[in-house]
């Protein structure tokens, strides 16, 4: 049965989305239709809109959706109509890494998340002018409804505040997962976080939970530095005011920076993070500011000090396990996600995107209904 819905469509040559009526012609066997309550906006939405990754047009972006199941495909057994879900990235479920329990490194990750098509090359939606590319991160959640697969719609507890939880599907699990799943610092180890956006502040909240001390945030935006301190960072440094930043980090930690987490993707910043690390220190990387960015690192410094540099995708998360864990932490008040978010109506999507782009909002969330 065809389903009418509204979607924010990015057409060829346009930076602004236009909300249009689109039609879903039906679900495949393992697909589910989610009526969205709210959708977060992530920096990746901006970069893909702007051509950092090639995107077909017209396209529906958005990949931090949360809502309730409205319909399920004929072979869906794990979900039913009415179930509350957070939608996350799409693994193929069949490759070696998916079977080993590391779906963030799915062999077909790029195909499933960035081609904006089903695996067979089709799209679920059409408008007055023809097909509309969707399935961005397996969900395309800048819309009133999302079509995803049963394996990337994660059921959450019935009392969960769905209007706030969409970012758990990407930005929050990336930051929190970098700390909890990869760095895994022991209580009392230091952590320096470069960048206090949604990912960096999610890492900060996770670091407090696991007992990092001290936690230092390096961030040029004064409002974000203030929020980092409010959330529990011991120090928040303005890199522009610290010409000897590495020396300052050594001063604040007794020359023992055990862990560093970069969210900037800027090679010069990453170099500072590396230089600051103590013996056997660990550096986590989650983004890059250019596809051809290169880091020049003297190997002797890495080997002689036993440094670990680890690239991380999606927080090394197994979403079926990690997202419900994060929901519990939010509900217990130990992960105050509400301090990061600002709500916008769906019709104000372009203003929300602009506020995100210019750093006026840490984590914009669109109310879809």
N, C-alpha and C positions, 0 to 999 in steps of 0.2 A: 504494500500500500504506500503510495506517495505521501511524503511528509513535507509540508511547507514550513520554512524557517527563515530567519533573518541572519545575515552574515555580513561581517565587515570585509569587503572585497578590495584588494589592491590590484588595480588595473595597470596596464603597460604605461610606464613613464610617470606614474603618480606616486608621491610619497604619502599622501593622505588616503585613508580608506573611505569607501562609500558603503553605507549600510544598504544592502539590497535583499530582495526576496530571492531565495534559491529553493530548489526542490531536491529532496532525496527520493530516489526511485525504489529503494528497498535495501534490506540488509542481506549480507552474505551469511553463510552458516555460523561462523565464529565471530561475527560482528555484534556490537551492542549500540543502541541509540541512547545517548545520555542527554537529558534535559539539563542544561547547565544552570547553576545558581550563580556562579562567579568564576572569573578567569583572571589570573595574574598576568602581568606584563613583565617579560624578561628582556635583558639586554640582547639576547639572541634574536628576539623578534625584530628589534631595530636593525641589527646588522644584516639580517636576511632581507628585510624590506629594502635596505639600501644597497644590496648587491654584493655584500661580503661573501655570501654563498650564492651561487646562481639559483634563482627561483623561477619557475614558470609563472606566467601571468595570463589571465587573472588568477589570483590565489587568495585563499583564506589562511592566515597565519594564526598564531596563538598556540601555546603548549603548556599551560598551567591551569587546566580546567578542573572544576569540581561540580558535581551535581548528583542527580538521581537517575538510575536506569529507567528508561521509558519503554523500550522494546529490546528483545534479545533475538539473535539468530537461531535457526533450527537446531544447531548442535551445541549451543551454549548451555552448560550445566552448572557452572560455578557462580553464576549471577542470575538475578531475577528482577522483574519490574519492581521499582520502589527502593532498591538497594542504594545507599549512599556510597559514592565512589570519588576518589581522586584519580585523575588520569595522568599517566606518566609517559616516558619514552617507550618506543616500540622495539623489542627484540624479536628476532625471528622465531625463537623457541626451539630451533632444530639444529643449529650449528654446534661445533664442539664446545665453544665457550658458553653458550646458553645451557648446554647439558651439564657443564661443569659448575654451574651456579654463578657465572660472572656475566650476566646479560648486558652490562654496560659496555662490554667489549665484543658484542655480537659481530660475527663476520659480515653481516648484512646491515650494520647500523646505519650507514650513510643511505643505503637504498630505502630502508624502512622509515627514516626520519627526515630526510632532506629532498627526496625527489618529488614530494607532494603528490604521490600516486600510490595506489595499492601495489602490491608486489607484481601483479599481472599487468600493470601499466594503466589501469582504469582509475577514474575518479568517481566519487559517490554523488557529486552534486552538479546541478546545472542551473543556469539562470536564463533570462530572456534572450541573452546573446550567445548561449551555448554552454559547453562544459566549463566548470570552475575547478581549478586545481585545489586539492584539499589534502588531508592525511599528513599535514605537517606535524612532525613528531608523533605520527600515528593518531592525531586527534583534531588539529585545526579548530581550536576552541575560541576563536574570536567570532562567536556565533551563539545563537540561542540554543542550538543542539550540536552535539558532536557525535560522529561515527568513529568508534575505535574497536579494537579487538578485545576479546575477553581477557587476554593476558596483560594488557596495559591499562585496564580499568581496575583499580585497587579498592576493594571494599573496605570501608572504615566503620567505626562504631556509630551506632544510631544517634548518639547525642553529640556527635562532632559538629562544630560550627563550619559548615561547608562554605559559607561565604568568605572564610578566611584561609581555607586550607589548600586551594589550588597551587600556590607556590611550593608546596611540599613535593609536587611532581617534578620540579626541575631545580630552581635556584636554591631552595632551602636544603633539599637533600644533597645538592652539590657541595654546599658549604659545610653543613653538619657532617655529611658523610666523609669529607676530606679529613676531618678531625677524628671522628669516631671509628671509621672503617679503615683508614689508611695510616695516618700519623700515629694514632693510638698512643698518645702520650701518657706516661705515668703521672700520677698525682704529684704535683710539685714541680713538674717540668715547665720551662718557659715556652711561650708561643708568641711569635710576632706575626701579625696579620697585616698585609699590605693591601689597603683598600677596604673601605667601610660601606660598601653597597649592601644589597640584600644577601649576596653570597658571603661576603666577609663578616657581616654581623651575625649571620647564621652560624658561621664557624666560631665566632666569639661565644655565642650562647651555648654551643656544644662544648667548647673548651671549659667553660665554667662548670658544666655538668660533670666532666671527667676530672676536674680538679687542677687544671693548669695554673701555674703561678710563677712569675707574673705573666699577665696577658697584656701585650702592647699592640696598639693599633697605629698604623702609619697612614694618614689620610689628609689630603689638602683641604677638604671641605669642613669649615668650622662647625656647622650644625651636625654633621655626621660624627666628628670627633666628640662633640658634647654627648651625643646619643651613645656612643661607644662607652664613654665613662659612666653614663647613667645605667647602662646594661651590666657594667661590672669590670670593664677594662681597668687595669691599674694605671696605665699611661696612654695618652693619645697624642701622637706627635704630628706636627705639620712638617712635611718633608722640605717645604720651601724655606722654613725657618731653621733647618738643621743642616748646615753645609757639610758637617761631618757626621752624617746619620749613622754610619756603622759604628763609629766611636761612641756615639750617644747610646746606641743599643747595648754596646758592651758595658758602658757605665751603669745602665739601669738594671742589667742582669748579672753583674759581676763577671762579664765576658762569657756567660753561659747561655747563649741562645740555642736551646735544644731543638726547637721546631720553628719553621717559618712557612707561611702560607701566602702565596701571591695570587691576587685576583685582578691584577692590572694587565697582565700579558705584555708588559713593556720590558724589553731586554735589559735596559739600564737599571730598572727597579729590581728585576730578578737577580742581576749581578750583585746589587747591594744585599739582597737577602742571602745569597750564597756566601758573600764575604763575612756576614755577621755570624754565621753558624759556628757553634762550638764543635769539638771532636765528636764524631759519630752523629752529627746533627742531620736533620731531615727537612727537605724542602718539598712542598706540594705545589703543583702547578695545575691550574684548571682552565686557562684561557690564553689567547694570544691576540695581540692587537692588529697583526697583519698575517696573512696566510704564509708569507715568505719570511717571517721573522726568524732571526738566527741569534743564538746565544754563543758567544765565544768564551769558553771556560778553560783555564789552564788545568790539564788533567792531573798534574802533580798535587794541586790543591785539593782535588776531590779524593784522590787515592790516599794521600798522606794523612788526611784528617778523617777518612772513613765516611765521607759525606754521601747521603742518599738523595737523589733527585728523582721525584716520582710524578709523572703525568697522570692525571686522574680524569676519568669521564663519569659524569653523573654520580659523583661521590662514591664510586665503587659499590653502588647500592644494589641490593636485591629488593626491588620495590615492595613485593608482597610481604616482606618482613620489616623493612626499614620504615616505610611510610606509616603503618599502624603504630610502630614504636614512637615515631615523632608525634603522631596525633596524641598518644598517651602523655607524652611530655608536655605538650601544649595544654591539655586538659588538666594536668597536675599543677600548672602554673610555673613549671621549671623552664619552659621555653617560651618566653613572652613575645610571640610572633606579632601580636597586635600592636606592638610599639614600632613595627617597621612599615605598616601598611597604611595606605590612603585609598579610599573608595571613590570610584567614578561611575556614573551611569554609562551604559553601553553606548549611548548616543554621543558621549563625550570622549570616545576612544582616541581621537586625534589629539585632543588636549592632554590626555593621559600619556600618550606616546611622547609628546613634546616635553612634558614635565619629567618623564623618565630620562629622555635624551639629555636634558640640561641639568640633571641632578637635583631637581626640585622635589622629587619624591623618591624614596628608597624602593618601595615595592607598591606600585599602583595595582589596584584590583578593580576590574570591571564588574559591576553588578548586572547580571544578564536578565534577571527576572525579579 
